[in-house]
Amino acid sequence: MNETYYLGTYWGARKELAGECAVRTGTLLSMLPTVDPSFARWFQQGKSRTDALRRSIEPNVQDLERLISRGKDRVIEDLGFRFRGWNGVLDERDASSFDVTCGGRSVRVSNFWLFDLPIQGANAGRVLTGDVLASLMRVTATSWEPDWGVAMSHSHRDMVEPRRVPKSPYVGWVTYLARHRGTVPPLPSPVRVESVEDKGTLIVLTPERFTVSNPEHVSLAEQVRELLDRAGLLKPLAV
């Protein structure tokens, strides 16, 4: 069975209005087509796929503000906004979607932007590479300024979860750590380390697809995790 992958970025309590979330969303949506053609169009959820395809999401701040405002929790003010999108690819195995919570300032909710990535098909063949996921992480981190982010398989996440300190960063195929966490130490080959403007650091374990069926990949991820933890970069996210 093929491994399934996601890319998520996470940050603590941050009070933002719908308009501020709209600016960040618009910035990200406008950059996504440069990452991969399958990220060029997005649609709201609908009663059916046909209905959803009539409800496009455009990187227009005013339209986005109205969309995001509809996702506000009407009972608890400080939970922020929740909304989702889908890229319109009819083959579920080759489709992508996103889920976001922003503007939350409560310990009861985490702020995040999450991409569910394609599993199998032409889009998956392009997207599930170290270079494309690094680009996707870069534009997401630039837009949302998260505390940390990771692109990894669900199988790898489940493998490491029992040893993970709650709310601490995962170390996966591609990892992002905000600058305030500290300086990334020297890491073993073939790991690639890149700066993301002045905001943080991108760590790519391998250029080829990371799989839990490859013991060298799993060993490398654990080695890098230990080095980052030793350097104090994997402390739990403060909310």
C-alpha positions as CSV (number, residue, x, y, z in Angstrom):
1,M,0.0,0.0,0.0
2,N,1.3,3.5,-0.9
3,E,2.2,5.8,1.9
4,T,0.1,8.9,2.2
5,Y,1.6,12.3,2.8
6,Y,0.7,15.7,4.3
7,L,2.3,19.1,4.9
8,G,1.4,21.0,8.0
9,T,2.5,24.3,9.6
10,Y,1.6,25.2,13.2
11,W,1.8,28.2,15.5
12,G,0.5,29.2,18.9
13,A,-2.1,31.7,20.0
14,R,-2.1,34.7,17.6
15,K,-4.9,37.2,17.5
16,E,-5.7,38.0,13.9
17,L,-8.8,39.4,12.3
18,A,-10.5,37.8,9.3
19,G,-8.9,40.5,7.1
20,E,-5.4,39.7,8.3
21,C,-6.0,36.0,7.7
22,A,-7.3,36.9,4.2
23,V,-4.1,38.8,3.4
24,R,-2.0,35.8,4.4
25,T,-4.2,33.4,2.5
26,G,-4.2,35.5,-0.6
27,T,-0.4,35.7,-0.5
28,L,-0.1,32.0,-0.3
29,L,-2.7,31.2,-3.0
30,S,-0.9,33.6,-5.4
31,M,2.4,31.8,-4.9
32,L,1.1,28.2,-5.1
33,P,1.0,28.0,-8.9
34,T,4.8,28.6,-8.9
35,V,5.1,25.4,-6.8
36,D,3.1,23.1,-9.0
37,P,0.3,23.4,-11.7
38,S,-2.0,21.3,-9.6
39,F,-2.1,24.1,-7.0
40,A,-3.3,26.8,-9.4
41,R,-7.0,26.5,-8.7
42,W,-8.9,26.0,-5.4
43,F,-12.6,25.6,-4.6
44,Q,-14.8,25.7,-1.5
45,Q,-16.5,22.7,-0.2
46,G,-20.0,22.0,-1.6
47,K,-22.9,19.6,-1.3
48,S,-21.3,17.7,-4.2
49,R,-18.2,18.0,-6.4
50,T,-20.3,19.7,-9.1
51,D,-21.4,22.2,-6.6
52,A,-17.9,22.8,-5.3
53,L,-16.6,23.4,-8.8
54,R,-18.9,26.4,-9.0
55,R,-17.4,27.9,-5.9
56,S,-13.8,28.9,-6.7
57,I,-11.5,30.5,-4.2
58,E,-9.7,33.5,-5.7
59,P,-6.7,35.3,-4.1
60,N,-8.7,38.4,-3.7
61,V,-8.5,39.8,-0.2
62,Q,-12.0,41.1,0.0
63,D,-13.6,37.9,-1.2
64,L,-11.3,35.9,1.1
65,E,-12.2,38.0,4.1
66,R,-15.9,37.2,3.5
67,L,-15.2,33.5,3.1
68,I,-13.0,33.3,6.2
69,S,-15.5,35.3,8.3
70,R,-18.1,32.6,7.6
71,G,-15.8,30.1,9.4
72,K,-15.9,32.1,12.7
73,D,-17.0,30.2,15.8
74,R,-20.3,31.9,16.8
75,V,-20.1,30.7,20.4
76,I,-16.5,31.1,21.6
77,E,-14.9,34.3,20.3
78,D,-11.3,33.3,20.7
79,L,-11.3,30.1,18.6
80,G,-10.5,32.0,15.4
81,F,-11.6,31.0,11.9
82,R,-11.8,27.6,10.2
83,F,-12.0,27.0,6.4
84,R,-11.1,24.4,3.8
85,G,-10.3,24.2,0.1
86,W,-9.9,21.5,-2.6
87,N,-8.0,21.8,-5.9
88,G,-10.8,20.4,-8.1
89,V,-9.0,17.2,-9.2
90,L,-11.7,14.6,-9.6
91,D,-9.5,11.6,-9.0
92,E,-9.3,11.5,-5.2
93,R,-6.0,9.7,-5.3
94,D,-4.4,12.6,-7.3
95,A,-6.2,15.5,-5.6
96,S,-4.9,17.9,-2.9
97,S,-6.9,19.9,-0.3
98,F,-6.1,22.3,2.5
99,D,-7.5,23.0,6.0
100,V,-6.7,26.0,8.1
101,T,-7.5,27.5,11.5
102,C,-6.2,31.0,12.0
103,G,-6.7,33.9,14.4
104,G,-7.2,31.6,17.4
105,R,-6.0,33.0,20.7
106,S,-7.1,30.1,22.9
107,V,-5.3,27.2,24.4
108,R,-8.3,25.1,23.3
109,V,-7.3,25.4,19.6
110,S,-4.1,25.2,17.5
111,N,-3.6,27.5,14.6
112,F,-2.4,25.7,11.5
113,W,-2.3,25.4,7.7
114,L,-2.5,21.8,6.5
115,F,-2.2,20.4,3.0
116,D,-3.4,16.8,2.3
117,L,-1.3,15.8,-0.7
118,P,-2.0,13.5,-3.7
119,I,-1.3,9.8,-3.3
120,Q,-1.0,8.4,-6.8
121,G,-1.1,9.8,-10.3
122,A,0.6,12.5,-12.4
123,N,0.2,15.2,-9.7
124,A,1.6,12.9,-7.0
125,G,4.6,12.0,-9.2
126,R,5.5,15.7,-9.4
127,V,4.5,16.9,-5.9
128,L,6.0,14.0,-3.8
129,T,9.6,15.0,-4.3
130,G,12.0,16.8,-1.9
131,D,12.3,19.9,-4.1
132,V,8.6,20.5,-4.6
133,L,7.7,19.9,-1.0
134,A,10.5,22.2,0.1
135,S,9.0,24.9,-2.2
136,L,5.6,24.3,-0.8
137,M,6.9,24.5,2.7
138,R,8.8,27.7,1.8
139,V,5.8,29.6,0.5
140,T,3.5,28.4,3.3
141,A,6.1,29.5,5.9
142,T,6.6,32.8,4.2
143,S,2.9,33.5,4.2
144,W,1.9,32.3,7.6
145,E,5.1,32.7,9.7
146,P,4.5,29.5,11.7
147,D,6.5,28.2,14.6
148,W,7.3,25.0,12.9
149,G,6.2,22.8,10.0
150,V,6.6,19.3,8.6
151,A,6.0,17.3,5.4
152,M,5.9,13.6,6.2
153,S,3.9,10.4,5.6
154,H,1.2,9.4,8.0
155,S,3.0,6.1,8.5
156,H,6.2,7.9,9.6
157,R,4.1,10.2,11.9
158,D,2.5,7.1,13.5
159,M,5.8,5.4,13.9
160,V,7.4,8.3,15.9
161,E,4.3,9.5,17.8
162,P,4.7,7.3,20.8
163,R,8.2,8.8,21.6
164,R,7.2,12.4,20.8
165,V,6.8,15.1,23.5
166,P,3.3,16.6,23.1
167,K,3.2,19.8,21.0
168,S,6.8,19.5,20.0
169,P,7.8,19.5,16.3
170,Y,7.9,16.4,14.2
171,V,11.1,15.8,12.2
172,G,10.0,14.5,8.8
173,W,11.0,14.4,5.1
174,V,10.9,18.2,5.1
175,T,11.0,20.2,8.3
176,Y,10.7,23.9,9.0
177,L,11.8,25.6,12.2
178,A,11.2,29.3,13.0
179,R,14.3,31.4,13.6
180,H,13.5,32.1,17.2
181,R,13.9,28.4,18.0
182,G,17.7,28.7,17.5
183,T,20.5,27.8,15.2
184,V,20.3,24.5,13.3
185,P,23.5,22.5,13.9
186,P,25.6,20.8,11.2
187,L,23.6,17.8,9.9
188,P,24.8,14.6,8.1
189,S,24.7,14.1,4.3
190,P,22.5,14.0,2.3
191,V,20.5,16.5,4.4
192,R,20.0,19.9,2.9
193,V,19.5,23.0,5.0
194,E,18.2,26.3,3.6
195,S,17.2,29.7,5.1
196,V,13.7,30.9,4.5
197,E,14.2,34.7,4.3
198,D,14.9,35.9,7.8
199,K,12.0,33.8,9.2
200,G,13.4,30.3,9.7
201,T,15.2,27.2,8.4
202,L,14.2,24.5,6.0
203,I,15.6,21.0,6.4
204,V,15.2,18.4,3.6
205,L,16.3,14.9,4.6
206,T,16.4,13.3,1.1
207,P,15.8,14.4,-2.5
208,E,14.0,11.2,-3.3
209,R,10.7,10.1,-1.7
210,F,11.0,9.3,2.0
211,T,9.4,6.0,2.9
212,V,9.2,4.1,6.2
213,S,10.0,0.9,4.3
214,N,13.5,2.3,3.8
215,P,15.4,1.7,7.0
216,E,18.1,4.2,5.9
217,H,15.5,7.0,5.7
218,V,14.1,6.2,9.1
219,S,17.5,6.0,10.7
220,L,18.5,9.4,9.1
221,A,15.3,11.0,10.4
222,E,16.0,9.8,13.9
223,Q,19.6,10.9,13.7
224,V,18.6,14.4,12.7
225,R,15.9,14.5,15.3
226,E,18.4,13.7,18.0
227,L,20.8,16.4,16.8
228,L,18.0,19.0,16.7
229,D,16.7,18.0,20.1
230,R,20.2,18.2,21.6
231,A,20.5,21.7,20.1
232,G,17.3,22.7,21.9
233,L,15.3,23.2,18.7
234,L,12.4,20.8,19.4
235,K,10.8,22.3,22.5
236,P,7.0,22.1,22.7
237,L,5.0,24.8,21.1
238,A,4.0,27.5,23.5
239,V,0.3,28.5,23.2
